[in-house]
Amino acid sequence: MDEVPRVPKQRRPGSSEEPETLRFSVLGPVRAWRGEESLSTGSPQQRALLAALLLREGRTATAAELIDALWGEEPPSRALAALRTYASRLRKVLDAGVLVSESGGYAIRSVADGALDLAVAQDLAADAEKAKNAGDLCRARELLGRAVALWDGEALAGVPGPYAEAQRVRLEEWRLQLLESRLDMDLEQGCHAEAVSELTALTAAHPLRERLRELLMLALYRSGRQAEALAVYADTRRLLADELGVDPRPGLQELQHRILQADPGLAEPSAPVTEPAATPVRPAQLPATVPDFTGRSSFVAELSEVLASAEGRVMAVSALAGIGGVGKTTLAVHVAHQARSAFPDGQLYVDLQGAGARAAEPETVLGSFLRALGTADSAIPDSLEERSALYRSVLDGRRVLVLLDNARDAAQVRPLLPGTSGCAALVTSRVRMVDLAGAHLVDLDVMSPDEALSLFTKIVGEERVASEREAALDVVAACGFLPLAIRIAASRLAARRTWTVSVLAAKLADERRRLDELQAGDLAVKATFELGYGQLEPGQARAFRLLGLADGPDISLAAAAAVLDLPAEETEDLLESLVDTSLLESAAPGRYRFHDLVRLYARACAERDEHPPSEREAALSRLLDFYLATAARVYAIERPGDRLVDHLEVTRYPGLTFADRHAAQDWLYAEADALLFCVRQSVGDSRLRRAVDLLWAAKDLAESGANAREYEVAAHAALASARTAQDAWAAGRALTTLTDVHMVAGRFDQADAAAVEAMRMAKEAADPVASCWAPNTRGIIAIYQNRHAEGERHLNAAIENFRSDGNRPGEASALCNLSRIHLATARVESAVALAQQGIDIYDAMGNSLRGANGRYALGLALTSSGELRLAAESLREALETFRDSRQRLWEGMTLFRLAQVDLAARHPAQAASNAEMALTVLRGIGGKWRRGLVLTVLGRALSGIGQTGRAQVCWREALRIYEELDAPEADEVRDLLTPAAAA
């Protein structure tokens, strides 16, 4: 950021406790405030004087300099008198001592730090540069964003004089430099898709600024839009030639060349991996390190750093915790071997056997340590306290590393810790030693997939793995990336030359047999889990067993309380105690998860130990009830008055209540994965109908696009089970949810087929819910497929069914959809009226989310009627609600409709910005047809701002989509491309 204007921090007023300080702004209109009171800065020339003094950085400006600043080369005859008048008036407005006269000139002094917006912006920019140099790009971006946000329109707006004009140019240049720096960091952080919209608008506003064009090209390329990126270059070259008669600068030309070559260096940057620097060492008492130690580089670096800090500290202690088989001992021994040079006086090791029934006694361990350190048996005292004191005395002045492996708890470890500078201790345990004062705690997780595959390959051999890489990945995934399990599986394969990797993968694919397969010699995954399970109290063991029954990546505290049928406080105590034993992991505050193999072991324990066996089914039934009751409350909050909640299956276990709709939304999206896994787990038995209802109550997960794929899998599973059970009621509802999934994805033919079958099933089962919503959905599909007469029949039927059920919000939905049928058939006035009827119903019931759908329909109708201002207002209201409700599909489509309004209002730059944002929001949702719509409008907007090359790229992609779908919109796009092709 070159040539940044700089205003140093200025002195505070005399008392730091003054209740109201002066503040000034120049990054916009020149203004002043005392506290929250706005002060009058007078005439334009008076504001020009104030601006010139503020930008003088506290230095004195002579009268001649100020006259030149205000009037230039032709000042009025009484310029000096006028200057003095302006200064006198400002002095009366400002605090005493702020505007001072000296040496025939003036200066502004005694202004508090941060009182001038420009000075604040400079400080933010400087801090951003420091953060960037330190590698903290997230912080740097945030600081630059705050700096740019200080501009309130044009700097020094309305201030006359040559000085102000020069400063305006300079400050605008600096603002653009800040923006470019922030956008550059956006791209470094992988936010290229989001940056495209902003860069499109900026390049329209500053068409000759090549750096912005360069960033736009890079953002488009990283978004997979290579053709558009190249079109930007072509547009830029043509514009520069036409306007300035020059070629693009070398940097822009080089970028074009690299894009043409698909240079890998242009790919999205990734965070560099820090490799630890450690020196190989040879221990004294340590066990031998494994020759195939693999990965764990970040943990090795972290622990090595702690051990390296032992010199000069009283003691360095690191405590590693993790489930059995995660490689705690292997890692600790490896790190200890590497650290030998830092501990020339020796290394001590003991297995404290804390996971077994007979843990080692500290007195016994101290006796062996003292003997290893040269203490005669006759000099070793009897009591624990005396041995511990002598141990610390013997270590005084020495540099010794102590490895305490497999500790039971902190009480067992404390007497064994050195207490002198230069010594260090490494502790491994299944228990997190939060009560070990001063310890550096490390939670050891499973290996990464790459590390796991590397370990497997080292044991099995490169040749066998290379030919069956996918099967090898299946093996390590089945092992849950647990080092012990991988070592066992690889050792079994290495010992059986006739097996292929695929044979082993097939054996491990059976979850019920997996733990039995993972044993070799005296190594067994199940045995290491059994040690931990055997030490649990009865309540802990029950919680461990029952929680293992639930599918899903994790479980919340409230859901776990439902599984266990216990109060939340008691449940939390049990779960936290399981976390401390490393049999359960804390995924996040209030959320818990099992390692995959530990979950299988927990389920085996439930089948073996849970009595009566019916408690297993009861636990899962309570979990489903909890999710259904809570999701129904979320649905009722989002859709007040909707009758669905009155037609859901009855639940016996209660759900959560919420203070407001945002809390309800947060719960739904936080629980999405676990909730959908619960649906899939429940569809195969007596819980089928409740599972289908849960799917419907959680339909926002599909409509938002956030969990559309997982939702679709669950819907297919529910439908398959309903058909197997020949349950028309469940099948009709499952088909209706599946229809929504197809709609969101833009698969309209599949959606219509599902809706047809849903209507048949609903009629057979006399289900009022599916009987209402299925024809409503068929009407929507007919709109998209231009089958307007058929769509009108379906929607009128839906309206009648909704009214029969007393479902006013459903009726409003069908009215708004019918509005679009009227609009498509040139009945604009009635289209507006129908949409307004729907909105009136929604508003009367306080239904803001669906009210946004009504305002969307009204915005379309008003656009066609030519009332563009009202159309934009209606769509912007809808957009705000969709964003607030996390409805990505409707947010994206509303942005698209706003772009259409912008085009109709002849605002192509704003249209391009809205269309770009629509493309970003609709990534991965909405389907190809909707993408084609947005690309067509984006092309029109780009053409309107002179970026014809990019426009043609957009239209060609839209045409490809429409031709693939055999969509009638292809003709419109061909017409758009024809003049360009002819030219």
Helices and strands as residue ranges (DSSP letters): E 22-25, E 31-34, E 37-39, H 44-54, E 61-62, H 63-71, H 79-93, E 99-102, E 105-108, H 117-133, H 137-149, H 162-188, H 192-205, H 210-222, H 226-243, H 250-260, G 264-266, H 297-308, E 316-321, H 328-338, G 340-342, E 347-351, H 362-372, G 377-379, H 384-395, E 401-407, H 410-413, G 414-416, E 424-429, E 440-443, H 449-460, H 462-466, H 469-478, H 483-494, H 501-509, H 511-517, E 519-520, E 523-524, H 525-534, H 538-547, E 555-556, H 557-564, H 568-580, E 585-588, E 591-593, H 596-609, H 614-638, G 643-647, H 661-670, H 672-682, H 688-697, H 700-703, H 708-724, H 728-744, H 748-765, H 768-784, H 788-805, H 808-824, H 828-844, H 848-864, H 868-884, H 888-904, H 908-921, H 927-944, H 948-965, H 970-982
